[in-house]
Amino acid sequence: MRLVSFLFLALLVIGCDGPEPRKPVQTKSGSFFKASIERSRKLLEAEESKIQEIIALDSLKHYSHSNSGSWYHYLTVNEESDYTPKTNDLVAFTYDLLTLDNDTIYSQEEIGVVTYKVDKQELFLGLRDAVKMLKENERATFLFPSSIAFGYHGDENKIGSNVPLKSTITILQIEKQQDNTVN
């Protein structure tokens, strides 16, 4: 009986090493982020290629590239002014949103006149930057890659995931704010 008790006690001590941690089935070493970056790069290349095709076919217009990544051409230029909207200015403008194939997503009539306090209200990145580039009574058409439009999430209504956009923007009025005037 002593031998059985001793063996039982020995098994109990040996068997109670403590829990052994489980090893992960698969280790991640940043590969998800690398793959995501690569997908985004390829998407941007494809969108920029499509935009370059549109520009090549529209040879009568001169397109410029903005710092934010959009391409644009002027339809109406205001030679009499050199003032573009600054932070806190109130800007009244109209715009539409189309696919790069000219299918209307939101018409100018649907959107209406927008009054925007520069850099203080939400607009998608490309539109925010476009408004700051135009002077009062100017009109221009912009081509936005999806990364500066509504991106991966879309607008959760009519604009889907990763949709590049075309927009014609008209600045109707710029109301300068006191802190932006130079004395």
RAGI-V842197 format. One record per pair of residues at least 12 apart in sequence whose ideal C-beta (glycine too) atoms are under 10 Angstrom apart, sorted by sequence separation. I is the first residue (numbers start at 1). J is the second residue. If there is no record, write none. Layout:
i=I j=J
i=I j=J
This chain:
i=51 j=63
i=61 j=73
i=62 j=74
i=95 j=107
i=96 j=108
i=116 j=128
i=119 j=131
i=130 j=142
i=150 j=162
i=151 j=163
i=60 j=73
i=61 j=74
i=95 j=108
i=96 j=109
i=97 j=110
i=114 j=127
i=118 j=131
i=119 j=132
i=129 j=142
i=146 j=159
i=149 j=162
i=150 j=163
i=51 j=65
i=61 j=75
i=94 j=108
i=96 j=110
i=97 j=111
i=118 j=132
i=130 j=144
i=146 j=160
i=149 j=163
i=150 j=164
i=58 j=73
i=94 j=109
i=96 j=111
i=116 j=131
i=127 j=142
i=129 j=144
i=146 j=161
i=147 j=162
i=149 j=164
i=150 j=165
i=55 j=71
i=95 j=111
i=126 j=142
i=146 j=162
i=148 j=164
i=149 j=165
i=54 j=71
i=94 j=111
i=114 j=131
i=126 j=143
i=127 j=144
i=145 j=162
i=146 j=163
i=147 j=164
i=148 j=165
i=149 j=166
i=55 j=73
i=93 j=111
i=94 j=112
i=95 j=113
i=126 j=144
i=130 j=148
i=145 j=163
i=146 j=164
i=149 j=167
i=51 j=70
i=52 j=71
i=94 j=113
i=95 j=114
i=125 j=144
i=126 j=145
i=129 j=148
i=144 j=163
i=145 j=164
i=146 j=165
i=51 j=71
i=93 j=113
i=94 j=114
i=124 j=144
i=126 j=146
i=128 j=148
i=144 j=164
i=145 j=165
i=48 j=69
i=92 j=113
i=93 j=114
i=126 j=147
i=127 j=148
i=143 j=164
i=144 j=165
i=47 j=69
i=92 j=114
i=93 j=115
i=125 j=147
i=126 j=148
i=127 j=149
i=143 j=165
i=144 j=166
i=48 j=71
i=91 j=114
i=92 j=115
i=93 j=116
i=125 j=148
i=126 j=149
i=142 j=165
i=143 j=166
i=144 j=167
i=91 j=115
i=92 j=116
i=124 j=148
i=125 j=149
i=126 j=150
i=142 j=166
i=143 j=167
i=44 j=69
i=90 j=115
i=91 j=116
i=124 j=149
i=125 j=150
i=141 j=166
i=142 j=167
i=90 j=116
i=91 j=117
i=124 j=150
i=125 j=151
i=141 j=167
i=142 j=168
i=89 j=116
i=90 j=117
i=91 j=118
i=97 j=124
i=124 j=151
i=140 j=167
i=141 j=168
i=142 j=169
i=89 j=117
i=90 j=118
i=95 j=123
i=140 j=168
i=141 j=169
i=88 j=117
i=89 j=118
i=139 j=168
i=140 j=169
i=87 j=117
i=88 j=118
i=89 j=119
i=90 j=120
i=97 j=127
i=139 j=169
i=140 j=170
i=85 j=116
i=87 j=118
i=88 j=119
i=89 j=120
i=124 j=155
i=138 j=169
i=139 j=170
i=140 j=171
i=85 j=117
i=86 j=118
i=87 j=119
i=88 j=120
i=95 j=127
i=138 j=170
i=139 j=171
i=85 j=118
i=86 j=119
i=87 j=120
i=137 j=170
i=138 j=171
i=139 j=172
i=84 j=118
i=85 j=119
i=93 j=127
i=137 j=171
i=95 j=130
i=124 j=159
i=134 j=169
i=136 j=171
i=137 j=172
i=95 j=131
i=133 j=169
i=134 j=170
i=135 j=171
i=136 j=172
i=137 j=173
i=93 j=130
i=130 j=167
i=134 j=171
i=136 j=173
i=137 j=174
i=93 j=131
i=126 j=164
i=127 j=165
i=131 j=169
i=133 j=171
i=136 j=174
i=126 j=165
i=130 j=169
i=135 j=174
i=136 j=175
i=91 j=131
i=127 j=167
i=131 j=171
i=134 j=174
i=91 j=132
i=93 j=134
i=124 j=165
i=126 j=167
i=130 j=171
i=89 j=131
i=127 j=169
i=89 j=132
i=91 j=134
i=93 j=136
i=98 j=141
i=100 j=143
i=124 j=167
i=131 j=174
i=92 j=136
i=95 j=139
i=100 j=144
i=87 j=132
i=91 j=136
i=93 j=138
i=94 j=139
i=96 j=141
i=98 j=143
i=100 j=145
i=54 j=100
i=85 j=131
i=86 j=132
i=93 j=139
i=53 j=100
i=54 j=101
i=84 j=131
i=85 j=132
i=95 j=142
i=97 j=144
i=54 j=102
i=84 j=132
i=85 j=133
i=110 j=158
i=51 j=100
i=84 j=133
i=85 j=134
i=106 j=155
i=50 j=100
i=84 j=134
i=85 j=135
i=105 j=155
i=50 j=101
i=84 j=135
i=85 j=136
i=106 j=157
i=83 j=135
i=84 j=136
i=97 j=149
i=105 j=157
i=106 j=158
i=47 j=100
i=82 j=135
i=83 j=136
i=97 j=150
i=105 j=158
i=106 j=159
i=72 j=126
i=81 j=135
i=84 j=138
i=104 j=158
i=105 j=159
i=70 j=125
i=80 j=135
i=81 j=136
i=105 j=160
i=114 j=169
i=69 j=125
i=70 j=126
i=78 j=134
i=79 j=135
i=80 j=136
i=81 j=137
i=111 j=167
i=118 j=174
i=68 j=125
i=69 j=126
i=70 j=127
i=77 j=134
i=78 j=135
i=80 j=137
i=81 j=138
i=113 j=170
i=115 j=172
i=68 j=126
i=72 j=130
i=76 j=134
i=77 j=135
i=78 j=136
i=97 j=155
i=105 j=163
i=114 j=172
i=115 j=173
i=117 j=175
i=68 j=127
i=70 j=129
i=78 j=137
i=79 j=138
i=106 j=165
i=108 j=167
i=113 j=172
i=118 j=177
i=66 j=126
i=68 j=128
i=69 j=129
i=70 j=130
i=74 j=134
i=77 j=137
i=78 j=138
i=99 j=159
i=105 j=165
i=108 j=168
i=113 j=173
i=115 j=175
i=117 j=177
i=68 j=129
i=72 j=133
i=76 j=137
i=77 j=138
i=78 j=139
i=97 j=158
i=99 j=160
i=105 j=166
i=106 j=167
i=108 j=169
i=67 j=129
i=68 j=130
i=72 j=134
i=76 j=138
i=77 j=139
i=97 j=159
i=104 j=166
i=105 j=167
i=108 j=170
i=118 j=180
i=66 j=129
i=70 j=133
i=75 j=138
i=76 j=139
i=77 j=140
i=100 j=163
i=103 j=166
i=66 j=130
i=68 j=132
i=74 j=138
i=75 j=139
i=76 j=140
i=99 j=163
i=100 j=164
i=102 j=166
i=68 j=133
i=74 j=139
i=75 j=140
i=99 j=164
i=100 j=165
i=101 j=166
i=66 j=132
i=67 j=133
i=74 j=140
i=75 j=141
i=97 j=163
i=99 j=165
i=100 j=166
i=66 j=133
i=73 j=140
i=74 j=141
i=98 j=165
i=99 j=166
i=72 j=140
i=73 j=141
i=97 j=165
i=98 j=166
i=64 j=133
i=72 j=141
i=73 j=142
i=96 j=165
i=97 j=166
i=98 j=167
i=71 j=141
i=72 j=142
i=73 j=143
i=96 j=166
i=97 j=167
i=98 j=168
i=71 j=142
i=72 j=143
i=96 j=167
i=97 j=168
i=70 j=142
i=71 j=143
i=72 j=144
i=95 j=167
i=96 j=168
i=70 j=143
i=71 j=144
i=95 j=168
i=96 j=169
i=68 j=142
i=69 j=143
i=70 j=144
i=71 j=145
i=94 j=168
i=95 j=169
i=96 j=170
i=69 j=144
i=70 j=145
i=94 j=169
i=95 j=170
i=64 j=140
i=66 j=142
i=68 j=144
i=69 j=145
i=93 j=169
i=94 j=170
i=95 j=171
i=68 j=145
i=93 j=170
i=94 j=171
i=63 j=141
i=65 j=143
i=66 j=144
i=69 j=147
i=70 j=148
i=92 j=170
i=93 j=171
i=94 j=172
i=63 j=142
i=68 j=147
i=69 j=148
i=70 j=149
i=92 j=171
i=93 j=172
i=61 j=141
i=63 j=143
i=68 j=148
i=91 j=171
i=92 j=172
i=93 j=173
i=91 j=172
i=92 j=173
i=93 j=174
i=66 j=148
i=91 j=173
i=92 j=174
i=58 j=141
i=90 j=173
i=91 j=174
i=92 j=175
i=90 j=174
i=91 j=175
i=58 j=143
i=89 j=174
i=90 j=175
i=85 j=171
i=89 j=175
i=90 j=176
i=84 j=171
i=88 j=175
i=89 j=176
i=90 j=177
i=55 j=143
i=86 j=174
i=88 j=176
i=89 j=177
i=54 j=143
i=85 j=174
i=88 j=177
i=84 j=174
i=85 j=175
i=86 j=176
i=87 j=177
i=88 j=178
i=89 j=179
i=52 j=143
i=83 j=174
i=85 j=176
i=86 j=177
i=88 j=179
i=89 j=180
i=51 j=143
i=85 j=177
i=87 j=179
i=88 j=180
i=50 j=143
i=51 j=144
i=75 j=168
i=78 j=171
i=81 j=174
i=83 j=176
i=86 j=179
i=87 j=180
i=51 j=145
i=70 j=164
i=75 j=169
i=76 j=170
i=86 j=180
i=48 j=143
i=50 j=145
i=70 j=165
i=71 j=166
i=72 j=167
i=75 j=170
i=76 j=171
i=85 j=180
i=86 j=181
i=47 j=143
i=72 j=168
i=47 j=144
i=48 j=145
i=70 j=167
i=72 j=169
i=83 j=180
i=47 j=145
i=46 j=145
i=47 j=146
i=45 j=145
i=47 j=147
i=44 j=145
i=43 j=145
i=44 j=146
i=47 j=149
i=43 j=146
i=44 j=147
i=43 j=147
i=44 j=148
i=40 j=146
i=40 j=147
i=43 j=152
i=54 j=164
i=40 j=151
i=40 j=152
i=54 j=166
i=51 j=164
i=50 j=164
i=47 j=162
i=51 j=166
i=46 j=162
i=47 j=163
i=48 j=164
i=47 j=164
i=44 j=162
i=46 j=164
i=43 j=162
i=44 j=164
i=43 j=164
i=40 j=162
i=39 j=162
